[in-house]
Amino acid sequence: IDSSLDNLSSSMVRDVQKGGLSEFDGQVRRIVELGKKLGVPTPLYQKVAEWGDKKGI
């Protein structure tokens, strides 16, 4: 079991590793966008979105 754990990853990680699109926009940036529109702070999502920008995701 331990050896098989090395090969486990989420579909989002696999998509990004292959150079494809991921669900990042819909699951992170969209929340930040809606928060701004509705006046609801989303500090954690904002940090994650900034991290994604730095990583090119």
N, CA and C atoms as a LAMMPS dump frame, in Angstrom:
ITEM: TIMESTEP
0
ITEM: NUMBER OF ATOMS
171
ITEM: BOX BOUNDS ff ff ff
-5.0000000000000000e+02 5.0000000000000000e+02
-5.0000000000000000e+02 5.0000000000000000e+02
-5.0000000000000000e+02 5.0000000000000000e+02
ITEM: ATOMS id mol type element x y z
1 1 1 N 0.835 -1.194 0
2 1 2 C 0 0 0
3 1 3 C 0.871 1.246 0
4 2 1 N 1.899 1.275 0.84
5 2 2 C 2.743 2.465 0.919
6 2 3 C 3.351 2.832 -0.43
7 3 1 N 3.783 1.851 -1.187
8 3 2 C 4.412 2.15 -2.479
9 3 3 C 3.409 2.709 -3.478
10 4 1 N 2.145 2.336 -3.375
11 4 2 C 1.144 2.85 -4.312
12 4 3 C 0.77 4.294 -4.004
13 5 1 N 1.018 4.759 -2.799
14 5 2 C 0.681 6.134 -2.438
15 5 3 C 1.516 7.154 -3.201
16 6 1 N 2.702 6.772 -3.64
17 6 2 C 3.562 7.683 -4.393
18 6 3 C 2.945 8.095 -5.721
19 7 1 N 2.076 7.273 -6.26
20 7 2 C 1.493 7.527 -7.575
21 7 3 C 0.127 8.198 -7.51
22 8 1 N -0.357 8.491 -6.326
23 8 2 C -1.676 9.087 -6.189
24 8 3 C -1.603 10.599 -6.356
25 9 1 N -2.512 11.131 -7.128
26 9 2 C -2.632 12.581 -7.269
27 9 3 C -4.056 12.895 -7.702
28 10 1 N -4.443 14.132 -7.518
29 10 2 C -5.792 14.53 -7.913
30 10 3 C -5.836 14.765 -9.421
31 11 1 N -7.033 14.763 -9.971
32 11 2 C -7.174 15.005 -11.407
33 11 3 C -6.691 16.403 -11.765
34 12 1 N -6.866 17.366 -10.854
35 12 2 C -6.399 18.725 -11.113
36 12 3 C -4.878 18.747 -11.256
37 13 1 N -4.187 18.05 -10.379
38 13 2 C -2.723 17.987 -10.451
39 13 3 C -2.289 17.33 -11.757
40 14 1 N -2.935 16.233 -12.12
41 14 2 C -2.572 15.544 -13.363
42 14 3 C -2.817 16.427 -14.581
43 15 1 N -3.931 17.16 -14.591
44 15 2 C -4.226 18.071 -15.703
45 15 3 C -3.142 19.131 -15.85
46 16 1 N -2.758 19.745 -14.747
47 16 2 C -1.737 20.798 -14.771
48 16 3 C -0.387 20.225 -15.192
49 17 1 N -0.042 19.055 -14.687
50 17 2 C 1.23 18.427 -15.052
51 17 3 C 1.309 18.13 -16.546
52 18 1 N 0.173 17.838 -17.153
53 18 2 C 0.136 17.562 -18.588
54 18 3 C 0.057 18.842 -19.412
55 19 1 N 0.007 19.993 -18.736
56 19 2 C -0.071 21.262 -19.447
57 19 3 C -1.481 21.642 -19.85
58 20 1 N -2.458 20.934 -19.339
59 20 2 C -3.842 21.203 -19.687
60 20 3 C -4.507 22.179 -18.732
61 21 1 N -5.759 22.424 -18.994
62 21 2 C -6.549 23.296 -18.135
63 21 3 C -6.959 22.528 -16.885
64 22 1 N -7.228 23.255 -15.837
65 22 2 C -7.68 22.62 -14.604
66 22 3 C -8.958 23.295 -14.142
67 23 1 N -9.486 22.782 -13.052
68 23 2 C -10.688 23.361 -12.463
69 23 3 C -10.353 24.555 -11.575
70 24 1 N -9.102 24.984 -11.576
71 24 2 C -8.634 26.021 -10.66
72 24 3 C -9.461 27.301 -10.78
73 25 1 N -9.725 27.733 -12.011
74 25 2 C -10.497 28.962 -12.19
75 25 3 C -11.874 28.855 -11.546
76 26 1 N -12.548 27.753 -11.813
77 26 2 C -13.894 27.58 -11.289
78 26 3 C -13.955 27.334 -9.8
79 27 1 N -12.931 26.702 -9.262
80 27 2 C -12.951 26.354 -7.846
81 27 3 C -12.279 27.386 -6.954
82 28 1 N -11.495 28.278 -7.53
83 28 2 C -10.783 29.258 -6.708
84 28 3 C -11.074 30.685 -7.174
85 29 1 N -10.703 30.987 -8.403
86 29 2 C -10.847 32.374 -8.874
87 29 3 C -12.306 32.822 -8.925
88 30 1 N -13.187 31.912 -9.261
89 30 2 C -14.616 32.261 -9.314
90 30 3 C -15.133 32.644 -7.929
91 31 1 N -14.653 31.994 -6.89
92 31 2 C -15.062 32.319 -5.523
93 31 3 C -14.59 33.723 -5.161
94 32 1 N -13.349 34.048 -5.528
95 32 2 C -12.812 35.389 -5.262
96 32 3 C -13.648 36.431 -6.001
97 33 1 N -13.951 36.153 -7.255
98 33 2 C -14.749 37.068 -8.077
99 33 3 C -16.136 37.297 -7.47
100 34 1 N -16.799 36.226 -7.08
101 34 2 C -18.131 36.353 -6.476
102 34 3 C -18.069 37.074 -5.133
103 35 1 N -17.035 36.798 -4.353
104 35 2 C -16.868 37.488 -3.077
105 35 3 C -16.759 38.986 -3.267
106 36 1 N -15.967 39.403 -4.248
107 36 2 C -15.828 40.841 -4.53
108 36 3 C -17.16 41.434 -4.968
109 37 1 N -17.862 40.72 -5.834
110 37 2 C -19.151 41.187 -6.345
111 37 3 C -20.177 41.343 -5.224
112 38 1 N -20.157 40.423 -4.27
113 38 2 C -21.147 40.422 -3.194
114 38 3 C -20.668 41.111 -1.921
115 39 1 N -19.431 41.588 -1.933
116 39 2 C -18.886 42.253 -0.751
117 39 3 C -18.538 41.296 0.378
118 40 1 N -18.202 40.066 0.022
119 40 2 C -17.851 39.052 1.016
120 40 3 C -16.346 38.789 0.93
121 41 1 N -15.615 39.007 2.017
122 41 2 C -14.175 38.752 1.987
123 41 3 C -13.872 37.266 1.778
124 42 1 N -12.882 36.996 0.967
125 42 2 C -12.447 35.617 0.718
126 42 3 C -10.919 35.555 0.825
127 43 1 N -10.374 35.859 1.996
128 43 2 C -8.916 35.979 2.117
129 43 3 C -8.15 34.693 1.809
130 44 1 N -8.655 33.564 2.209
131 44 2 C -7.949 32.313 1.931
132 44 3 C -7.966 32.01 0.434
133 45 1 N -9.122 32.158 -0.19
134 45 2 C -9.214 31.928 -1.627
135 45 3 C -8.343 32.919 -2.392
136 46 1 N -8.275 34.155 -1.912
137 46 2 C -7.424 35.16 -2.549
138 46 3 C -5.959 34.729 -2.503
139 47 1 N -5.519 34.236 -1.351
140 47 2 C -4.132 33.756 -1.213
141 47 3 C -3.864 32.587 -2.161
142 48 1 N -4.813 31.668 -2.248
143 48 2 C -4.643 30.515 -3.131
144 48 3 C -4.618 30.973 -4.592
145 49 1 N -5.464 31.935 -4.951
146 49 2 C -5.467 32.47 -6.315
147 49 3 C -4.131 33.132 -6.638
148 50 1 N -3.584 33.881 -5.689
149 50 2 C -2.276 34.517 -5.893
150 50 3 C -1.188 33.463 -6.071
151 51 1 N -1.255 32.397 -5.292
152 51 2 C -0.303 31.292 -5.428
153 51 3 C -0.422 30.683 -6.829
154 52 1 N -1.656 30.476 -7.284
155 52 2 C -1.875 29.926 -8.621
156 52 3 C -1.317 30.825 -9.707
157 53 1 N -1.451 32.132 -9.517
158 53 2 C -0.883 33.079 -10.482
159 53 3 C 0.632 32.927 -10.561
160 54 1 N 1.265 32.809 -9.41
161 54 2 C 2.729 32.656 -9.372
162 54 3 C 3.177 31.354 -10.032
163 55 1 N 2.352 30.326 -9.909
164 55 2 C 2.683 29.011 -10.473
165 55 3 C 2.238 28.874 -11.932
166 56 1 N 1.51 29.865 -12.42
167 56 2 C 1.032 29.794 -13.797
168 56 3 C -0.125 28.843 -13.997
169 57 1 N -0.922 28.699 -12.973
170 57 2 C -2.076 27.79 -13.038
171 57 3 C -3.309 28.592 -13.4
